[in-house]
Amino acid sequence: MPSEHAPADRSVSIAFVCSAVQNLDADQRAAALAEAGIAPQALARPAARVPAEAFARLWMAVARLLDDEFFGLDARRMKVGSFAMLCHALVAQATVGAALRQAVRYFGLFFDDIGASLRVAGGTATLVIDNRIGAGRDDPAARDARRFADETLLVMLHGLLCWLVGRRVPLGRLEWSRPPPAHADEYRRMFSPLQRFDMPLTAAHFDARVLAGAVSVTAGSLKAFLRDAPQSVFLKQVVATGLSDRVRRQCRDALDRGDAAPTLVVLAQACRLSPATLRRRLEDEGAAWGRLKDEVRRDLALQLLAEGGLSVGDIAARLGFDDASTFYRAFRKWTGSAPGAWRASARAAAG
């Protein structure tokens, strides 16, 4: 049952549930919620949360009722079985990039009103969503459908990307073509700490190097992935998977508490591994220790700069840098700009 105090790392906002059942009639809605184990009265509590597994069950229930794996959001139905067919086609591709481009093309065949494209420039890959759902309408229902369609397609594309790579692929920045909804904080946890709203298009940016990797899917893992879908897709967004994600979360938790980032030795002890084994297994997941530590500090630096509550010197100390000048050099290496300049541009983008 949903709980306003459900653990955030395995639960989702009730806002997603409300949107998921929007195209059901009263009887269908009651049946879908009952199948998912979600109390109907929770829909009236904006602060409520539901277990991620319950939302996955709801997704399956709605799909069966509408014969549409996209919640009835597009003028054309994504009939039940379409996602499985897509996954079977993707595993035949040699590289992650080829498979992701194939996925984008398939979604173009499934839908009339929403689509995606993959762009690569300067070492950054970008998934861009073109959403024409409810074009010409500006009523609350149409706005909710457009927003939820962006969220859903991004969850599906990012979940597929993580599955193809074999680990969770962090998104560096996310831009939304909509104003921030009441549940905007969910995006930071699900996708990326760096969010921008009221942008020209919805777009998700990530490291283009992952596209060159081989598709890491076997016949057995494909069967397991499809058996558990959509939970296997959605849980990529709300639950960290793999050793690198565990280490990344432990580093971030320490920094959030105001502690120093744990060393490789401390993390190895927590994982019951030797430091050499931990380093090697992180590298096997494509997450070298030095780069992973920098990514955690970079993400928190971007968040703290955007929030504006701390000075640059205070942020440097919070992240464990010896002095502000060392932080300046690291930040310029991460982003290409000085912390103060980045903060000014973030404020300007936020309006």
SULCORGI-V793142 format. One line per field, one symbol per residue. ss: DSSP state (h for helix, s for strand, l for the rest). psi: psi as a letter, one per 40 degrees, with the letter a starting at -180 (. if undefined). Layout:
# SULCORGI-V793142
ss: ???
psi: ???
This chain:
# SULCORGI-V793142
ss: lllllllhhhssshhhhhhhlllllhhhhhhhhhhhlllhhhhhllllssshhhhhhhhhhhhhhhlllllllllllllllhhhhhhhhhllllshhhhhhhhhhhhhhhlllssssssssllssssssssllllllllhhhhhhhhhhhhhhhhhhhhhhhhhhlllllllssslllllllllhhhhhhllllsslllllsssssshhhhhlsllllhhhhhhhhhhllhhhhhhhhlllhhhhhhhhhhhhhhhlllllllhhhhhhhllllhhhhhhhhhhllllhhhhhhhhhhhhhhhhhhhllllhhhhhhhlllllhhhhhhhhhhhhlllhhhhhhhhhhhhl
psi: iiheeihdefiiieddddddedeiiddddddddddefhhdeddegdeiiiiddddddddddddddefhefffdidhigihedddddddddeeididddddddddddddddideiiiihihhfehihhhhhhehfheifiddddddddddddddddddddddddddeihhihdihhheiihidfdddddddciehihifidihihiihedddeiihghidddddddddeieddddeddehiiiddddddddddddddeeiihiidddddddefiiddddddddddefgidddddddddddddddddddeeiidddddddeeididddddddddddeeiiddddddddddde.
